[in-house]
């Protein structure tokens, strides 16, 4: 995964799996025991996130159709919910702390 920040390019050592069909997006990370720190799930298309039946917090990065960050939700606890995000086309679900660790900000571009 590559993060573009204000003219610089940063390679993020994160392995991303893509969920681009209904069942994969619906299940997401539910019922898993944990999310490894260097892994994530890319939900396409998707503009909201629920944390029902989750056992651990995550970071959610909402991307538009050009993979620009339009919203960040750090350290989402289990059983929480983010309503639909305007302009979001997909969501990266990452290990809690990833947003802070890599200083991801709105306006950055991410290439998976």
CNS distance restraints for C-alpha pairs under 8 A (distance, minus, plus):
assign (resid   1 and name CA) (resid  11 and name CA) 6.10 0.50 0.50
assign (resid   1 and name CA) (resid  12 and name CA) 5.30 0.50 0.50
assign (resid   1 and name CA) (resid  13 and name CA) 6.87 0.50 0.50
assign (resid   1 and name CA) (resid  14 and name CA) 6.23 0.50 0.50
assign (resid   1 and name CA) (resid  15 and name CA) 7.34 0.50 0.50
assign (resid   1 and name CA) (resid  16 and name CA) 7.53 0.50 0.50
assign (resid   1 and name CA) (resid 110 and name CA) 6.98 0.50 0.50
assign (resid   1 and name CA) (resid 111 and name CA) 5.70 0.50 0.50
assign (resid   1 and name CA) (resid 112 and name CA) 4.57 0.50 0.50
assign (resid   2 and name CA) (resid   9 and name CA) 6.78 0.50 0.50
assign (resid   2 and name CA) (resid  10 and name CA) 5.68 0.50 0.50
assign (resid   2 and name CA) (resid  11 and name CA) 4.56 0.50 0.50
assign (resid   2 and name CA) (resid  12 and name CA) 5.68 0.50 0.50
assign (resid   2 and name CA) (resid 110 and name CA) 5.63 0.50 0.50
assign (resid   2 and name CA) (resid 111 and name CA) 5.08 0.50 0.50
assign (resid   2 and name CA) (resid 112 and name CA) 6.52 0.50 0.50
assign (resid   3 and name CA) (resid   9 and name CA) 5.86 0.50 0.50
assign (resid   3 and name CA) (resid  10 and name CA) 5.04 0.50 0.50
assign (resid   3 and name CA) (resid  11 and name CA) 6.27 0.50 0.50
assign (resid   3 and name CA) (resid  12 and name CA) 6.77 0.50 0.50
assign (resid   3 and name CA) (resid 104 and name CA) 7.98 0.50 0.50
assign (resid   3 and name CA) (resid 108 and name CA) 6.97 0.50 0.50
assign (resid   3 and name CA) (resid 109 and name CA) 5.91 0.50 0.50
assign (resid   3 and name CA) (resid 110 and name CA) 4.63 0.50 0.50
assign (resid   3 and name CA) (resid 111 and name CA) 6.56 0.50 0.50
assign (resid   4 and name CA) (resid   8 and name CA) 5.72 0.50 0.50
assign (resid   4 and name CA) (resid   9 and name CA) 4.65 0.50 0.50
assign (resid   4 and name CA) (resid  10 and name CA) 6.29 0.50 0.50
assign (resid   4 and name CA) (resid 108 and name CA) 5.75 0.50 0.50
assign (resid   4 and name CA) (resid 109 and name CA) 5.02 0.50 0.50
assign (resid   4 and name CA) (resid 110 and name CA) 6.16 0.50 0.50
assign (resid   5 and name CA) (resid   9 and name CA) 6.39 0.50 0.50
assign (resid   5 and name CA) (resid  10 and name CA) 7.72 0.50 0.50
assign (resid   5 and name CA) (resid 108 and name CA) 5.25 0.50 0.50
assign (resid   5 and name CA) (resid 109 and name CA) 6.91 0.50 0.50
assign (resid   6 and name CA) (resid 108 and name CA) 7.38 0.50 0.50
assign (resid  12 and name CA) (resid 102 and name CA) 7.92 0.50 0.50
assign (resid  13 and name CA) (resid  38 and name CA) 6.39 0.50 0.50
assign (resid  14 and name CA) (resid  37 and name CA) 7.91 0.50 0.50
assign (resid  14 and name CA) (resid  38 and name CA) 4.44 0.50 0.50
assign (resid  14 and name CA) (resid  39 and name CA) 5.11 0.50 0.50
assign (resid  14 and name CA) (resid  40 and name CA) 6.96 0.50 0.50
assign (resid  15 and name CA) (resid  38 and name CA) 6.11 0.50 0.50
assign (resid  15 and name CA) (resid  39 and name CA) 4.63 0.50 0.50
assign (resid  15 and name CA) (resid  40 and name CA) 6.31 0.50 0.50
assign (resid  16 and name CA) (resid  39 and name CA) 5.70 0.50 0.50
assign (resid  16 and name CA) (resid  40 and name CA) 4.77 0.50 0.50
assign (resid  16 and name CA) (resid  41 and name CA) 5.44 0.50 0.50
assign (resid  16 and name CA) (resid  42 and name CA) 6.55 0.50 0.50
assign (resid  16 and name CA) (resid 112 and name CA) 7.28 0.50 0.50
assign (resid  17 and name CA) (resid  39 and name CA) 7.91 0.50 0.50
assign (resid  17 and name CA) (resid  40 and name CA) 6.38 0.50 0.50
assign (resid  17 and name CA) (resid  41 and name CA) 4.94 0.50 0.50
assign (resid  17 and name CA) (resid  42 and name CA) 6.09 0.50 0.50
assign (resid  18 and name CA) (resid  41 and name CA) 5.85 0.50 0.50
assign (resid  18 and name CA) (resid  42 and name CA) 4.71 0.50 0.50
assign (resid  18 and name CA) (resid  43 and name CA) 6.24 0.50 0.50
assign (resid  18 and name CA) (resid  44 and name CA) 7.33 0.50 0.50
assign (resid  19 and name CA) (resid  24 and name CA) 5.02 0.50 0.50
assign (resid  19 and name CA) (resid  25 and name CA) 5.46 0.50 0.50
assign (resid  19 and name CA) (resid  28 and name CA) 7.52 0.50 0.50
assign (resid  19 and name CA) (resid  41 and name CA) 6.93 0.50 0.50
assign (resid  19 and name CA) (resid  42 and name CA) 5.93 0.50 0.50
assign (resid  19 and name CA) (resid  43 and name CA) 4.98 0.50 0.50
assign (resid  19 and name CA) (resid  44 and name CA) 6.21 0.50 0.50
assign (resid  20 and name CA) (resid  24 and name CA) 6.76 0.50 0.50
assign (resid  20 and name CA) (resid  25 and name CA) 6.63 0.50 0.50
assign (resid  20 and name CA) (resid  43 and name CA) 6.15 0.50 0.50
assign (resid  20 and name CA) (resid  44 and name CA) 4.85 0.50 0.50
assign (resid  20 and name CA) (resid  45 and name CA) 6.64 0.50 0.50
assign (resid  21 and name CA) (resid  25 and name CA) 6.21 0.50 0.50
assign (resid  21 and name CA) (resid  44 and name CA) 7.78 0.50 0.50
assign (resid  22 and name CA) (resid  26 and name CA) 6.00 0.50 0.50
assign (resid  23 and name CA) (resid  27 and name CA) 6.11 0.50 0.50
assign (resid  24 and name CA) (resid  28 and name CA) 5.80 0.50 0.50
assign (resid  25 and name CA) (resid  43 and name CA) 5.79 0.50 0.50
assign (resid  25 and name CA) (resid  44 and name CA) 7.58 0.50 0.50
assign (resid  25 and name CA) (resid  46 and name CA) 7.87 0.50 0.50
assign (resid  28 and name CA) (resid  41 and name CA) 7.39 0.50 0.50
assign (resid  28 and name CA) (resid  43 and name CA) 7.71 0.50 0.50
assign (resid  29 and name CA) (resid  41 and name CA) 7.77 0.50 0.50
assign (resid  29 and name CA) (resid  54 and name CA) 7.16 0.50 0.50
assign (resid  30 and name CA) (resid  51 and name CA) 7.62 0.50 0.50
assign (resid  30 and name CA) (resid  52 and name CA) 7.22 0.50 0.50
assign (resid  30 and name CA) (resid  53 and name CA) 5.65 0.50 0.50
assign (resid  30 and name CA) (resid  54 and name CA) 5.14 0.50 0.50
assign (resid  30 and name CA) (resid  55 and name CA) 7.90 0.50 0.50
assign (resid  31 and name CA) (resid  53 and name CA) 6.14 0.50 0.50
assign (resid  31 and name CA) (resid  54 and name CA) 6.00 0.50 0.50
assign (resid  31 and name CA) (resid  55 and name CA) 7.14 0.50 0.50
assign (resid  32 and name CA) (resid  54 and name CA) 7.24 0.50 0.50
assign (resid  32 and name CA) (resid  55 and name CA) 7.18 0.50 0.50
assign (resid  33 and name CA) (resid  55 and name CA) 6.24 0.50 0.50
assign (resid  33 and name CA) (resid  56 and name CA) 7.50 0.50 0.50
assign (resid  34 and name CA) (resid  55 and name CA) 7.16 0.50 0.50
assign (resid  34 and name CA) (resid  56 and name CA) 6.33 0.50 0.50
assign (resid  35 and name CA) (resid  39 and name CA) 6.83 0.50 0.50
assign (resid  35 and name CA) (resid  40 and name CA) 7.38 0.50 0.50
assign (resid  35 and name CA) (resid  56 and name CA) 7.89 0.50 0.50
assign (resid  35 and name CA) (resid  94 and name CA) 7.71 0.50 0.50
assign (resid  35 and name CA) (resid  95 and name CA) 5.86 0.50 0.50
assign (resid  36 and name CA) (resid  40 and name CA) 7.91 0.50 0.50
assign (resid  36 and name CA) (resid  95 and name CA) 6.63 0.50 0.50
assign (resid  37 and name CA) (resid  94 and name CA) 7.74 0.50 0.50
assign (resid  37 and name CA) (resid  95 and name CA) 5.25 0.50 0.50
assign (resid  37 and name CA) (resid  96 and name CA) 7.89 0.50 0.50
assign (resid  37 and name CA) (resid  98 and name CA) 7.82 0.50 0.50
assign (resid  38 and name CA) (resid  95 and name CA) 7.41 0.50 0.50
assign (resid  39 and name CA) (resid  94 and name CA) 6.69 0.50 0.50
assign (resid  39 and name CA) (resid  95 and name CA) 7.10 0.50 0.50
assign (resid  40 and name CA) (resid  92 and name CA) 6.82 0.50 0.50
assign (resid  40 and name CA) (resid  93 and name CA) 5.49 0.50 0.50
assign (resid  40 and name CA) (resid  94 and name CA) 4.59 0.50 0.50
assign (resid  40 and name CA) (resid  95 and name CA) 6.79 0.50 0.50
assign (resid  41 and name CA) (resid  92 and name CA) 5.74 0.50 0.50
assign (resid  41 and name CA) (resid  93 and name CA) 5.10 0.50 0.50
assign (resid  41 and name CA) (resid  94 and name CA) 6.73 0.50 0.50
assign (resid  42 and name CA) (resid  90 and name CA) 7.07 0.50 0.50
assign (resid  42 and name CA) (resid  91 and name CA) 5.76 0.50 0.50
assign (resid  42 and name CA) (resid  92 and name CA) 4.49 0.50 0.50
assign (resid  42 and name CA) (resid  93 and name CA) 6.31 0.50 0.50
assign (resid  43 and name CA) (resid  90 and name CA) 5.56 0.50 0.50
assign (resid  43 and name CA) (resid  91 and name CA) 5.20 0.50 0.50
assign (resid  43 and name CA) (resid  92 and name CA) 6.36 0.50 0.50
assign (resid  43 and name CA) (resid  93 and name CA) 7.76 0.50 0.50
assign (resid  44 and name CA) (resid  89 and name CA) 6.95 0.50 0.50
assign (resid  44 and name CA) (resid  90 and name CA) 4.80 0.50 0.50
assign (resid  44 and name CA) (resid  91 and name CA) 6.93 0.50 0.50
assign (resid  45 and name CA) (resid  89 and name CA) 5.46 0.50 0.50
assign (resid  45 and name CA) (resid  90 and name CA) 4.94 0.50 0.50
assign (resid  45 and name CA) (resid  91 and name CA) 7.83 0.50 0.50
assign (resid  46 and name CA) (resid  88 and name CA) 7.19 0.50 0.50
assign (resid  46 and name CA) (resid  89 and name CA) 5.56 0.50 0.50
assign (resid  46 and name CA) (resid  90 and name CA) 4.50 0.50 0.50
assign (resid  46 and name CA) (resid  91 and name CA) 6.01 0.50 0.50
assign (resid  47 and name CA) (resid  62 and name CA) 7.04 0.50 0.50
assign (resid  47 and name CA) (resid  83 and name CA) 7.95 0.50 0.50
assign (resid  47 and name CA) (resid  84 and name CA) 5.11 0.50 0.50
assign (resid  47 and name CA) (resid  85 and name CA) 5.39 0.50 0.50
assign (resid  47 and name CA) (resid  86 and name CA) 7.51 0.50 0.50
assign (resid  47 and name CA) (resid  87 and name CA) 7.94 0.50 0.50
assign (resid  47 and name CA) (resid  88 and name CA) 5.01 0.50 0.50
assign (resid  47 and name CA) (resid  89 and name CA) 5.67 0.50 0.50
assign (resid  47 and name CA) (resid  90 and name CA) 5.82 0.50 0.50
assign (resid  47 and name CA) (resid  91 and name CA) 6.61 0.50 0.50
assign (resid  48 and name CA) (resid  81 and name CA) 7.86 0.50 0.50
assign (resid  48 and name CA) (resid  82 and name CA) 5.55 0.50 0.50
assign (resid  48 and name CA) (resid  83 and name CA) 5.27 0.50 0.50
assign (resid  48 and name CA) (resid  84 and name CA) 4.40 0.50 0.50
assign (resid  48 and name CA) (resid  85 and name CA) 6.19 0.50 0.50
assign (resid  48 and name CA) (resid  91 and name CA) 7.70 0.50 0.50
assign (resid  49 and name CA) (resid  60 and name CA) 7.95 0.50 0.50
assign (resid  49 and name CA) (resid  81 and name CA) 5.88 0.50 0.50
assign (resid  49 and name CA) (resid  82 and name CA) 5.18 0.50 0.50
assign (resid  49 and name CA) (resid  83 and name CA) 6.95 0.50 0.50
assign (resid  49 and name CA) (resid  84 and name CA) 7.80 0.50 0.50
assign (resid  50 and name CA) (resid  79 and name CA) 7.17 0.50 0.50
assign (resid  50 and name CA) (resid  80 and name CA) 6.14 0.50 0.50
assign (resid  50 and name CA) (resid  81 and name CA) 4.38 0.50 0.50
assign (resid  50 and name CA) (resid  82 and name CA) 6.28 0.50 0.50
assign (resid  51 and name CA) (resid  76 and name CA) 7.72 0.50 0.50
assign (resid  51 and name CA) (resid  77 and name CA) 7.17 0.50 0.50
assign (resid  51 and name CA) (resid  78 and name CA) 5.05 0.50 0.50
assign (resid  51 and name CA) (resid  79 and name CA) 4.68 0.50 0.50
assign (resid  51 and name CA) (resid  80 and name CA) 5.15 0.50 0.50
assign (resid  51 and name CA) (resid  81 and name CA) 5.98 0.50 0.50
assign (resid  52 and name CA) (resid  78 and name CA) 6.41 0.50 0.50
assign (resid  52 and name CA) (resid  79 and name CA) 4.55 0.50 0.50
assign (resid  52 and name CA) (resid  80 and name CA) 6.90 0.50 0.50
assign (resid  52 and name CA) (resid  81 and name CA) 7.96 0.50 0.50
assign (resid  53 and name CA) (resid  78 and name CA) 7.08 0.50 0.50
assign (resid  53 and name CA) (resid  79 and name CA) 6.67 0.50 0.50
assign (resid  54 and name CA) (resid  78 and name CA) 5.07 0.50 0.50
assign (resid  54 and name CA) (resid  79 and name CA) 6.74 0.50 0.50
assign (resid  55 and name CA) (resid  78 and name CA) 5.99 0.50 0.50
assign (resid  56 and name CA) (resid  77 and name CA) 6.72 0.50 0.50
assign (resid  56 and name CA) (resid  78 and name CA) 5.97 0.50 0.50
assign (resid  57 and name CA) (resid  75 and name CA) 5.42 0.50 0.50
assign (resid  57 and name CA) (resid  76 and name CA) 5.07 0.50 0.50
assign (resid  57 and name CA) (resid  77 and name CA) 4.50 0.50 0.50
assign (resid  57 and name CA) (resid  78 and name CA) 5.85 0.50 0.50
assign (resid  57 and name CA) (resid  95 and name CA) 7.52 0.50 0.50
assign (resid  57 and name CA) (resid  96 and name CA) 5.84 0.50 0.50
assign (resid  58 and name CA) (resid  74 and name CA) 6.91 0.50 0.50
assign (resid  58 and name CA) (resid  75 and name CA) 5.15 0.50 0.50
assign (resid  58 and name CA) (resid  76 and name CA) 5.28 0.50 0.50
assign (resid  58 and name CA) (resid  77 and name CA) 7.06 0.50 0.50
assign (resid  58 and name CA) (resid  93 and name CA) 6.52 0.50 0.50
assign (resid  58 and name CA) (resid  94 and name CA) 5.74 0.50 0.50
assign (resid  58 and name CA) (resid  95 and name CA) 4.99 0.50 0.50
assign (resid  58 and name CA) (resid  96 and name CA) 4.22 0.50 0.50
assign (resid  58 and name CA) (resid  97 and name CA) 7.74 0.50 0.50
assign (resid  59 and name CA) (resid  72 and name CA) 7.64 0.50 0.50
assign (resid  59 and name CA) (resid  73 and name CA) 5.75 0.50 0.50
assign (resid  59 and name CA) (resid  74 and name CA) 4.43 0.50 0.50
assign (resid  59 and name CA) (resid  75 and name CA) 5.11 0.50 0.50
assign (resid  59 and name CA) (resid  76 and name CA) 6.09 0.50 0.50
assign (resid  59 and name CA) (resid  93 and name CA) 5.89 0.50 0.50
assign (resid  59 and name CA) (resid  94 and name CA) 5.08 0.50 0.50
assign (resid  59 and name CA) (resid  95 and name CA) 5.88 0.50 0.50
assign (resid  59 and name CA) (resid  96 and name CA) 4.84 0.50 0.50
assign (resid  59 and name CA) (resid  97 and name CA) 6.74 0.50 0.50
assign (resid  59 and name CA) (resid  98 and name CA) 6.67 0.50 0.50
assign (resid  59 and name CA) (resid  99 and name CA) 6.60 0.50 0.50
assign (resid  60 and name CA) (resid  72 and name CA) 6.03 0.50 0.50
assign (resid  60 and name CA) (resid  73 and name CA) 5.04 0.50 0.50
assign (resid  60 and name CA) (resid  74 and name CA) 6.34 0.50 0.50
assign (resid  60 and name CA) (resid  76 and name CA) 7.61 0.50 0.50
assign (resid  60 and name CA) (resid  91 and name CA) 6.45 0.50 0.50
assign (resid  60 and name CA) (resid  92 and name CA) 5.62 0.50 0.50
assign (resid  60 and name CA) (resid  93 and name CA) 4.74 0.50 0.50
assign (resid  60 and name CA) (resid  94 and name CA) 6.22 0.50 0.50
assign (resid  61 and name CA) (resid  69 and name CA) 6.63 0.50 0.50
assign (resid  61 and name CA) (resid  70 and name CA) 7.88 0.50 0.50
assign (resid  61 and name CA) (resid  71 and name CA) 6.23 0.50 0.50
assign (resid  61 and name CA) (resid  72 and name CA) 4.91 0.50 0.50
assign (resid  61 and name CA) (resid  73 and name CA) 6.49 0.50 0.50
assign (resid  61 and name CA) (resid  91 and name CA) 5.51 0.50 0.50
assign (resid  61 and name CA) (resid  92 and name CA) 5.00 0.50 0.50
assign (resid  61 and name CA) (resid  93 and name CA) 6.61 0.50 0.50
assign (resid  61 and name CA) (resid  94 and name CA) 7.84 0.50 0.50
assign (resid  61 and name CA) (resid  99 and name CA) 7.99 0.50 0.50
assign (resid  62 and name CA) (resid  69 and name CA) 5.74 0.50 0.50
assign (resid  62 and name CA) (resid  70 and name CA) 5.69 0.50 0.50
assign (resid  62 and name CA) (resid  71 and name CA) 5.11 0.50 0.50
assign (resid  62 and name CA) (resid  72 and name CA) 6.26 0.50 0.50
assign (resid  62 and name CA) (resid  85 and name CA) 7.70 0.50 0.50
assign (resid  62 and name CA) (resid  88 and name CA) 5.72 0.50 0.50
assign (resid  62 and name CA) (resid  89 and name CA) 7.43 0.50 0.50
assign (resid  62 and name CA) (resid  90 and name CA) 5.95 0.50 0.50
assign (resid  62 and name CA) (resid  91 and name CA) 4.48 0.50 0.50
assign (resid  62 and name CA) (resid  92 and name CA) 6.46 0.50 0.50
assign (resid  63 and name CA) (resid  67 and name CA) 4.90 0.50 0.50
assign (resid  63 and name CA) (resid  68 and name CA) 5.19 0.50 0.50
assign (resid  63 and name CA) (resid  69 and name CA) 4.59 0.50 0.50
assign (resid  63 and name CA) (resid  70 and name CA) 5.59 0.50 0.50
assign (resid  63 and name CA) (resid  71 and name CA) 7.32 0.50 0.50
assign (resid  63 and name CA) (resid  87 and name CA) 7.97 0.50 0.50
assign (resid  63 and name CA) (resid  88 and name CA) 5.24 0.50 0.50
assign (resid  63 and name CA) (resid  89 and name CA) 5.85 0.50 0.50
assign (resid  63 and name CA) (resid  90 and name CA) 5.25 0.50 0.50
assign (resid  63 and name CA) (resid  91 and name CA) 5.92 0.50 0.50
assign (resid  63 and name CA) (resid  92 and name CA) 7.74 0.50 0.50
assign (resid  64 and name CA) (resid  68 and name CA) 5.44 0.50 0.50
assign (resid  64 and name CA) (resid  69 and name CA) 6.62 0.50 0.50
assign (resid  64 and name CA) (resid  70 and name CA) 6.40 0.50 0.50
assign (resid  64 and name CA) (resid  87 and name CA) 5.65 0.50 0.50
assign (resid  64 and name CA) (resid  88 and name CA) 4.49 0.50 0.50
assign (resid  64 and name CA) (resid  89 and name CA) 4.77 0.50 0.50
assign (resid  64 and name CA) (resid  90 and name CA) 6.59 0.50 0.50
assign (resid  65 and name CA) (resid  87 and name CA) 7.94 0.50 0.50
assign (resid  65 and name CA) (resid  88 and name CA) 7.18 0.50 0.50
assign (resid  65 and name CA) (resid  89 and name CA) 5.31 0.50 0.50
assign (resid  65 and name CA) (resid  90 and name CA) 7.50 0.50 0.50
assign (resid  66 and name CA) (resid 109 and name CA) 7.87 0.50 0.50
assign (resid  67 and name CA) (resid 109 and name CA) 5.58 0.50 0.50
assign (resid  67 and name CA) (resid 110 and name CA) 5.60 0.50 0.50
assign (resid  67 and name CA) (resid 111 and name CA) 6.71 0.50 0.50
assign (resid  68 and name CA) (resid 106 and name CA) 7.56 0.50 0.50
assign (resid  68 and name CA) (resid 107 and name CA) 5.70 0.50 0.50
assign (resid  68 and name CA) (resid 108 and name CA) 5.63 0.50 0.50
assign (resid  68 and name CA) (resid 109 and name CA) 4.24 0.50 0.50
assign (resid  68 and name CA) (resid 110 and name CA) 6.40 0.50 0.50
assign (resid  69 and name CA) (resid 105 and name CA) 6.98 0.50 0.50
assign (resid  69 and name CA) (resid 106 and name CA) 4.81 0.50 0.50
assign (resid  69 and name CA) (resid 107 and name CA) 5.15 0.50 0.50
assign (resid  69 and name CA) (resid 108 and name CA) 5.47 0.50 0.50
assign (resid  69 and name CA) (resid 109 and name CA) 6.06 0.50 0.50
assign (resid  69 and name CA) (resid 110 and name CA) 7.45 0.50 0.50
assign (resid  70 and name CA) (resid  87 and name CA) 7.19 0.50 0.50
assign (resid  70 and name CA) (resid  88 and name CA) 6.59 0.50 0.50
assign (resid  70 and name CA) (resid 106 and name CA) 5.40 0.50 0.50
assign (resid  70 and name CA) (resid 107 and name CA) 6.46 0.50 0.50
assign (resid  71 and name CA) (resid  85 and name CA) 7.57 0.50 0.50
assign (resid  71 and name CA) (resid  88 and name CA) 8.00 0.50 0.50
assign (resid  71 and name CA) (resid 106 and name CA) 6.04 0.50 0.50
assign (resid  72 and name CA) (resid  99 and name CA) 7.82 0.50 0.50
assign (resid  72 and name CA) (resid 105 and name CA) 7.41 0.50 0.50
assign (resid  72 and name CA) (resid 106 and name CA) 6.99 0.50 0.50
assign (resid  74 and name CA) (resid  96 and name CA) 6.76 0.50 0.50
assign (resid  74 and name CA) (resid  97 and name CA) 7.10 0.50 0.50
assign (resid  74 and name CA) (resid  99 and name CA) 6.55 0.50 0.50
assign (resid  75 and name CA) (resid  96 and name CA) 5.09 0.50 0.50
assign (resid  75 and name CA) (resid  97 and name CA) 6.73 0.50 0.50
assign (resid  76 and name CA) (resid  80 and name CA) 6.78 0.50 0.50
assign (resid  76 and name CA) (resid  96 and name CA) 7.69 0.50 0.50
assign (resid  84 and name CA) (resid  88 and name CA) 7.95 0.50 0.50
assign (resid  94 and name CA) (resid  98 and name CA) 6.46 0.50 0.50
assign (resid  97 and name CA) (resid 101 and name CA) 5.94 0.50 0.50
assign (resid  98 and name CA) (resid 102 and name CA) 6.07 0.50 0.50
assign (resid  99 and name CA) (resid 103 and name CA) 5.64 0.50 0.50
assign (resid  99 and name CA) (resid 104 and name CA) 5.10 0.50 0.50
assign (resid  99 and name CA) (resid 105 and name CA) 7.82 0.50 0.50
assign (resid 100 and name CA) (resid 104 and name CA) 6.73 0.50 0.50
assign (resid 104 and name CA) (resid 108 and name CA) 6.83 0.50 0.50
